[in-house]
């Protein structure tokens, strides 16, 4: 057999687990790789998205603004600037996840979904985690009323100048957000 892999679950945690992957590929010798997964069957289920990331716009004072979150993240012991996001519950439709997570994290109501990407991957050298990037329109006023007790999130509604200021700062920006923020800053327009 020229190629194979075998998984061994190393942890038993509720949201994500470590796995050792014993593998052999092509002419390489057998080796070990440690990875993290939210899935019951890592590698086999790698094409199924775990989460949604919501790139939402909202009309505010007659101007289109981009909805961002400033969320405390334990692994970096700091705030990360990014887009509202959340895990897809078992059996839940993507549109329902978007509606639920947008409301929970921002207090905003979903108006329209303009696009849902195929699964995109966060850090494939470390994890099989993937998400659907969702371009959407929202309405309402930001609120933290629906946050659960473990979330520390502030909602920001940024115009192009606000985006440029964020990019020029030393603040920690999510990789899934940086490219779009850079695009909006360069084009001078917020569109989705």
C-alpha positions as a Markdown table, in Angstrom:
| # | Residue | x | y | z |
|---|---|---|---|---|
| 1 | Unk | 0.0 | 0.0 | 0.0 |
| 2 | Unk | 1.6 | 3.3 | -1.1 |
| 3 | Unk | -0.7 | 5.7 | 0.8 |
| 4 | Unk | -2.7 | 5.4 | 4.0 |
| 5 | Unk | -3.7 | 7.2 | 7.2 |
| 6 | Unk | -4.9 | 6.1 | 10.6 |
| 7 | Unk | -6.5 | 8.3 | 13.2 |
| 8 | Unk | -6.1 | 8.2 | 17.0 |
| 9 | Unk | -8.3 | 10.5 | 19.1 |
| 10 | Unk | -6.1 | 12.0 | 21.8 |
| 11 | Unk | -8.7 | 14.2 | 23.7 |
| 12 | Unk | -12.3 | 14.1 | 24.5 |
| 13 | Unk | -13.6 | 17.7 | 24.7 |
| 14 | Unk | -17.0 | 19.1 | 23.7 |
| 15 | Unk | -16.0 | 21.6 | 20.9 |
| 16 | Unk | -12.7 | 20.4 | 19.4 |
| 17 | Unk | -10.3 | 17.5 | 19.9 |
| 18 | Unk | -6.7 | 16.6 | 19.1 |
| 19 | Unk | -6.0 | 13.6 | 16.8 |
| 20 | Unk | -2.8 | 11.9 | 15.9 |
| 21 | Unk | -2.7 | 10.9 | 12.2 |
| 22 | Unk | -0.3 | 8.1 | 11.3 |
| 23 | Unk | 0.3 | 8.5 | 7.5 |
| 24 | Unk | 2.3 | 7.4 | 4.5 |
| 25 | Unk | 2.2 | 9.3 | 1.3 |
| 26 | Unk | 3.9 | 8.4 | -2.0 |
| 27 | Unk | 7.6 | 7.6 | -1.5 |
| 28 | Unk | 7.8 | 9.2 | 1.9 |
| 29 | Unk | 8.3 | 7.1 | 5.0 |
| 30 | Unk | 5.5 | 6.6 | 7.6 |
| 31 | Unk | 5.1 | 9.6 | 10.0 |
| 32 | Unk | 2.9 | 11.2 | 12.5 |
| 33 | Unk | 0.9 | 14.4 | 12.4 |
| 34 | Unk | -1.1 | 16.1 | 15.2 |
| 35 | Unk | -4.2 | 17.9 | 14.2 |
| 36 | Unk | -7.3 | 19.5 | 15.8 |
| 37 | Unk | -10.9 | 18.8 | 14.6 |
| 38 | Unk | -14.5 | 19.6 | 15.6 |
| 39 | Unk | -15.7 | 16.6 | 13.6 |
| 40 | Unk | -16.5 | 13.0 | 14.6 |
| 41 | Unk | -14.7 | 11.7 | 11.5 |
| 42 | Unk | -11.8 | 14.0 | 10.7 |
| 43 | Unk | -10.3 | 13.9 | 7.2 |
| 44 | Unk | -13.3 | 11.9 | 6.0 |
| 45 | Unk | -15.7 | 14.8 | 6.8 |
| 46 | Unk | -13.2 | 17.5 | 5.8 |
| 47 | Unk | -15.5 | 18.8 | 3.0 |
| 48 | Unk | -18.3 | 19.6 | 5.5 |
| 49 | Unk | -18.2 | 23.2 | 6.9 |
| 50 | Unk | -18.1 | 23.6 | 10.7 |
| 51 | Unk | -19.2 | 27.2 | 10.8 |
| 52 | Unk | -20.3 | 30.4 | 9.0 |
| 53 | Unk | -18.5 | 33.7 | 8.8 |
| 54 | Unk | -21.0 | 36.5 | 8.1 |
| 55 | Unk | -19.8 | 39.5 | 6.1 |
| 56 | Unk | -22.8 | 41.8 | 6.7 |
| 57 | Unk | -23.6 | 45.3 | 5.7 |
| 58 | Unk | -26.2 | 47.5 | 7.4 |
| 59 | Unk | -27.6 | 50.9 | 6.4 |
| 60 | Unk | -26.7 | 53.4 | 9.2 |
| 61 | Unk | -27.5 | 57.1 | 9.0 |
| 62 | Unk | -28.0 | 56.8 | 5.2 |
| 63 | Unk | -24.6 | 55.1 | 4.7 |
| 64 | Unk | -23.7 | 51.5 | 4.1 |
| 65 | Unk | -21.5 | 50.2 | 6.9 |
| 66 | Unk | -19.7 | 46.9 | 7.5 |
| 67 | Unk | -20.5 | 44.9 | 10.6 |
| 68 | Unk | -17.4 | 43.8 | 12.5 |
| 69 | Unk | -16.9 | 42.2 | 15.9 |
| 70 | Unk | -14.3 | 42.9 | 18.5 |
| 71 | Unk | -14.2 | 39.6 | 20.3 |
| 72 | Unk | -12.0 | 38.4 | 23.2 |
| 73 | Unk | -10.2 | 35.2 | 22.2 |
| 74 | Unk | -8.5 | 33.2 | 24.9 |
| 75 | Unk | -5.6 | 31.7 | 22.7 |
| 76 | Unk | -4.3 | 35.2 | 21.9 |
| 77 | Unk | -5.4 | 36.7 | 25.3 |
| 78 | Unk | -6.6 | 39.8 | 23.4 |
| 79 | Unk | -9.4 | 41.0 | 21.2 |
| 80 | Unk | -9.6 | 39.9 | 17.6 |
| 81 | Unk | -11.4 | 42.1 | 15.0 |
| 82 | Unk | -13.4 | 40.1 | 12.5 |
| 83 | Unk | -16.8 | 39.2 | 11.3 |
| 84 | Unk | -19.7 | 37.7 | 13.2 |
| 85 | Unk | -19.4 | 33.9 | 13.1 |
| 86 | Unk | -20.6 | 30.7 | 14.6 |
| 87 | Unk | -20.9 | 26.9 | 14.5 |
| 88 | Unk | -23.5 | 25.2 | 12.4 |
| 89 | Unk | -25.6 | 23.0 | 14.6 |
| 90 | Unk | -26.2 | 19.4 | 13.6 |
| 91 | Unk | -28.9 | 19.3 | 10.9 |
| 92 | Unk | -29.2 | 23.1 | 10.8 |
| 93 | Unk | -29.5 | 24.8 | 7.4 |
| 94 | Unk | -26.8 | 27.4 | 6.6 |
| 95 | Unk | -29.4 | 30.2 | 6.3 |
| 96 | Unk | -30.7 | 29.4 | 9.7 |
| 97 | Unk | -27.2 | 29.4 | 11.2 |
| 98 | Unk | -26.6 | 32.8 | 9.6 |
| 99 | Unk | -29.8 | 34.2 | 11.0 |
| 100 | Unk | -29.2 | 32.8 | 14.5 |
| 101 | Unk | -25.5 | 33.8 | 14.8 |
| 102 | Unk | -26.1 | 37.3 | 13.4 |
| 103 | Unk | -28.8 | 37.9 | 16.0 |
| 104 | Unk | -26.8 | 36.3 | 18.9 |
| 105 | Unk | -23.5 | 38.1 | 18.2 |
| 106 | Unk | -24.7 | 41.4 | 17.0 |
| 107 | Unk | -28.4 | 41.9 | 17.8 |
| 108 | Unk | -29.0 | 42.6 | 14.1 |
| 109 | Unk | -31.7 | 41.0 | 11.9 |
| 110 | Unk | -30.9 | 39.2 | 8.6 |
| 111 | Unk | -32.5 | 40.9 | 5.6 |
| 112 | Unk | -30.9 | 39.0 | 2.7 |
| 113 | Unk | -28.2 | 36.6 | 1.9 |
| 114 | Unk | -26.3 | 37.6 | -1.3 |
| 115 | Unk | -23.8 | 34.7 | -1.5 |
| 116 | Unk | -22.7 | 31.6 | 0.3 |
| 117 | Unk | -19.2 | 30.2 | -0.5 |
| 118 | Unk | -18.2 | 26.6 | -0.6 |
| 119 | Unk | -16.3 | 25.6 | 2.5 |
| 120 | Unk | -13.0 | 27.6 | 3.0 |
| 121 | Unk | -10.3 | 26.5 | 5.4 |
| 122 | Unk | -8.8 | 28.4 | 8.3 |
| 123 | Unk | -5.4 | 26.8 | 8.9 |
| 124 | Unk | -5.1 | 23.5 | 7.1 |
| 125 | Unk | -1.7 | 22.7 | 8.6 |
| 126 | Unk | -3.3 | 22.6 | 12.0 |
| 127 | Unk | -7.0 | 21.8 | 11.6 |
| 128 | Unk | -9.6 | 20.6 | 9.1 |
| 129 | Unk | -11.9 | 23.4 | 10.3 |
| 130 | Unk | -13.8 | 25.2 | 7.5 |
| 131 | Unk | -16.5 | 27.7 | 7.2 |
| 132 | Unk | -18.9 | 29.1 | 4.6 |
| 133 | Unk | -18.2 | 32.8 | 4.0 |
| 134 | Unk | -21.6 | 34.4 | 3.7 |
| 135 | Unk | -22.2 | 37.9 | 2.2 |
| 136 | Unk | -25.4 | 39.3 | 3.7 |
| 137 | Unk | -27.4 | 42.4 | 4.4 |
| 138 | Unk | -28.8 | 43.2 | 7.9 |
| 139 | Unk | -30.9 | 45.8 | 9.7 |
| 140 | Unk | -31.5 | 47.0 | 13.2 |
| 141 | Unk | -29.3 | 48.4 | 16.0 |
| 142 | Unk | -26.4 | 46.5 | 17.4 |
| 143 | Unk | -27.0 | 44.9 | 20.8 |
| 144 | Unk | -25.2 | 42.4 | 23.1 |
| 145 | Unk | -28.6 | 41.3 | 24.6 |
| 146 | Unk | -28.4 | 37.8 | 23.0 |
| 147 | Unk | -24.7 | 36.9 | 23.8 |
| 148 | Unk | -24.3 | 33.9 | 26.0 |
| 149 | Unk | -22.3 | 34.1 | 29.2 |
| 150 | Unk | -19.0 | 33.0 | 27.6 |
| 151 | Unk | -18.9 | 35.6 | 24.8 |
| 152 | Unk | -17.2 | 39.0 | 25.1 |
| 153 | Unk | -18.1 | 40.7 | 21.9 |
| 154 | Unk | -18.5 | 44.4 | 20.9 |
| 155 | Unk | -20.2 | 45.2 | 17.6 |
| 156 | Unk | -18.6 | 47.8 | 15.3 |
| 157 | Unk | -20.2 | 49.4 | 12.3 |
| 158 | Unk | -17.4 | 50.7 | 10.1 |
| 159 | Unk | -17.3 | 52.9 | 7.1 |
| 160 | Unk | -14.3 | 52.9 | 4.7 |
| 161 | Unk | -12.3 | 55.3 | 6.9 |
| 162 | Unk | -13.0 | 53.2 | 9.9 |
| 163 | Unk | -11.7 | 50.2 | 8.0 |
| 164 | Unk | -8.6 | 52.0 | 6.9 |
| 165 | Unk | -7.9 | 53.1 | 10.5 |
| 166 | Unk | -8.3 | 49.5 | 11.7 |
| 167 | Unk | -5.9 | 48.2 | 9.1 |
| 168 | Unk | -3.4 | 50.9 | 10.0 |
| 169 | Unk | -3.5 | 49.9 | 13.7 |
| 170 | Unk | -1.7 | 47.2 | 15.6 |
| 171 | Unk | -5.0 | 45.5 | 16.5 |
| 172 | Unk | -5.3 | 41.8 | 15.9 |
| 173 | Unk | -7.4 | 41.1 | 12.8 |
| 174 | Unk | -8.8 | 37.7 | 11.8 |
| 175 | Unk | -7.3 | 36.2 | 8.7 |
| 176 | Unk | -10.7 | 35.5 | 7.3 |
| 177 | Unk | -11.5 | 39.3 | 7.6 |
| 178 | Unk | -8.2 | 40.9 | 6.5 |
| 179 | Unk | -8.5 | 40.3 | 2.7 |
| 180 | Unk | -12.0 | 41.8 | 2.4 |
| 181 | Unk | -11.1 | 44.7 | 4.7 |
| 182 | Unk | -8.1 | 45.5 | 2.6 |
| 183 | Unk | -10.2 | 45.3 | -0.6 |
| 184 | Unk | -12.8 | 47.7 | 0.8 |
| 185 | Unk | -10.1 | 50.1 | 2.0 |
| 186 | Unk | -8.4 | 50.0 | -1.5 |
| 187 | Unk | -11.6 | 50.4 | -3.5 |
| 188 | Unk | -13.1 | 52.9 | -1.2 |
| 189 | Unk | -16.5 | 51.0 | -1.3 |
| 190 | Unk | -18.2 | 48.6 | 0.9 |
| 191 | Unk | -20.1 | 46.1 | -1.3 |
| 192 | Unk | -21.2 | 42.5 | -1.0 |
